[in-house]
């Protein structure tokens, strides 16, 4: 979960070639080393082919040295509430690549899910 840090101290996830004020990043931050708080969440019951159903998704906010950074992603389980503390956990397969109509190799998606810490 690599975020970009900019000269003014702001951090964005995902990173962008240009940040606030049109400046290029000066470094990166690995958000997987931080915990976050659930800001809001929803559960989708009509998911794309190969994505688990139901699929709970949350917007979370990290505090990186006093700088807020928001991210969106799947939650590891359906039991999540606003204000819950979560941590990113790597998931080698966010969807079943065999379930779509495209070439399976083009559907291999890895990434992070958010897991409640309590």
C-alpha atoms as one frame of an Amber mdcrd trajectory, in Angstrom:
protein
   0.000   0.000   0.000   2.422   2.595  -1.226   1.345   6.211  -0.796   3.189
   9.285  -2.053   4.509  12.119   0.120   4.764  15.639  -1.344   6.947  18.662
  -0.484   4.135  20.328   1.503   3.873  17.251   3.765   0.643  15.929   2.276
   0.282  12.237   1.463  -2.001  10.669  -1.146  -3.088   7.107  -1.755  -2.790
   6.005  -4.377   0.174   8.164  -5.291  -0.068  10.598  -8.185   2.633  12.078
 -10.427   1.692  15.530  -9.138   0.252  16.410  -5.762  -1.173  19.544  -4.178
   0.287  22.656  -5.764   1.437  20.684  -8.807   4.549  19.336  -7.094   6.082
  15.917  -7.731   6.369  13.391  -4.879   9.464  13.512  -2.689   9.033  10.062
  -1.138   6.732   7.188  -0.348   4.980   5.817   2.720   4.067   2.154   3.191
   0.547   2.333   4.636   0.600  -1.401   5.428   2.766  -0.472   8.425  -0.041
   1.660   9.939  -3.443   1.073  11.453  -6.510   2.972  10.284 -10.027   3.881
  11.416 -13.199   3.059   9.475 -14.837   6.287   8.273 -17.761   4.617   6.486
 -18.600   1.271   4.905 -21.110  -0.518   2.712 -21.863  -4.053   1.634 -22.404
  -4.914  -2.012 -24.608  -7.908  -2.760 -24.374  -7.562  -6.556 -20.675  -7.996
  -7.245 -18.766  -8.409 -10.517 -17.924 -11.949 -11.646 -15.314 -13.509  -9.395
 -15.691 -11.033  -6.529 -16.997 -12.528  -3.300 -20.632 -11.902  -2.429 -21.487
 -10.173  -0.202 -18.500  -7.838  -0.432 -18.017  -5.363   2.405 -16.010  -2.281
   1.426 -14.793   0.497   3.716 -13.253   3.930   3.477 -10.575   4.105   6.141
  -8.355   6.904   7.402  -4.724   6.449   8.365  -2.879   8.901  10.604   0.665
   9.141   9.260   2.610  11.463  11.533  -0.447  13.701  11.940  -1.310  13.693
   8.231  -4.668  12.034   7.362  -4.635   9.593   4.434  -7.819   7.905   3.188
  -8.112   4.647   1.274 -10.933   2.418   0.104 -10.897  -1.357   0.021 -12.499
  -4.648   0.920 -12.916  -5.646   4.560 -11.991  -9.185   5.627 -15.399  -9.807
   7.211 -18.884  -8.348   7.256 -18.784  -7.235  10.902 -17.423  -3.697  10.692
 -18.640  -0.425  12.187 -17.731   3.234  11.812 -14.865   3.965  14.194 -13.453
   0.420  14.162  -9.686   0.112  14.073  -8.398  -1.907  11.116  -5.076  -2.863
   9.609  -4.221  -3.670   5.997  -3.514  -7.339   5.252  -2.153  -8.577   1.941
  -4.481 -10.761  -0.128  -2.972 -12.606  -3.111  -6.363 -12.918  -4.847  -9.098
 -10.286  -4.517 -11.202 -11.980  -7.187 -11.383 -15.384  -8.856  -9.604 -14.948
 -12.212 -11.456 -17.941 -13.686 -14.917 -16.412 -13.127 -14.807 -13.626 -15.722
 -15.245 -13.690 -19.480 -11.763 -12.275 -20.124  -8.453 -14.086 -20.155  -7.798
 -15.279 -16.574  -4.284 -13.773 -16.559  -5.801 -10.308 -17.093  -8.087 -10.816
 -14.082  -5.442 -11.689 -11.491  -5.798  -8.990  -8.850  -3.872  -8.942  -5.621
  -3.937  -6.190  -3.052  -4.946  -5.388   0.496  -8.061  -5.905   2.576  -8.762
  -4.250   5.892  -8.950  -6.503   8.928 -10.460  -5.356  12.236  -7.801  -5.320
  14.953 -10.128  -6.291  17.797
